[in-house]
Amino acid sequence: MNYDPELVGRCILSAEDNEVNQIVLEHTLGEQDLPFVIVSDGAAAVAAWRELKPLMILMDISMPVQNGLDATREIRAEELGTGRHVPIVALTAHALKGDEEKCMQAGADYYLTKPINPDVLLSKVSEIIEQTNSPRIAAIV
Ligand SMILES: [Mg+2]
């Protein structure tokens, strides 16, 4: 994929295969100031992460080709030794006991359950952006 170079390092990457959820994400993310890119499977998410160096990833867990857990593991494995750590928010409809733990073990930083609640999602996004922009983090980067 060829992405607009303007997006590199300054967009939100969202991986979601369900069309209705994609529309909800488009509307929700459209309410904030950052550009965003939506891809439809885990392998596309890993490829887009390599190219776009996004500010964060909103990662659906249940996706075709490669699921969100495997995509998260692959990203964390590639980050090893680079000092990089993209914030990953796992999104799953399977609000079953043990799911949050599975997401965290795969390397996600946060966990939100579906159906997507726009207010909850947007506040998580701004929380992550605030942390990323904090002087402490900036000094480490
Ligand atoms: Mg899905």
Boltz pocket constraint, residues with backbone or C-beta under 6 A from the ligand:
constraints:
  - pocket:
      binder: B
      contacts: [[A, 16], [A, 17], [A, 18], [A, 60], [A, 61], [A, 62], [A, 63]]
      max_distance: 6.0
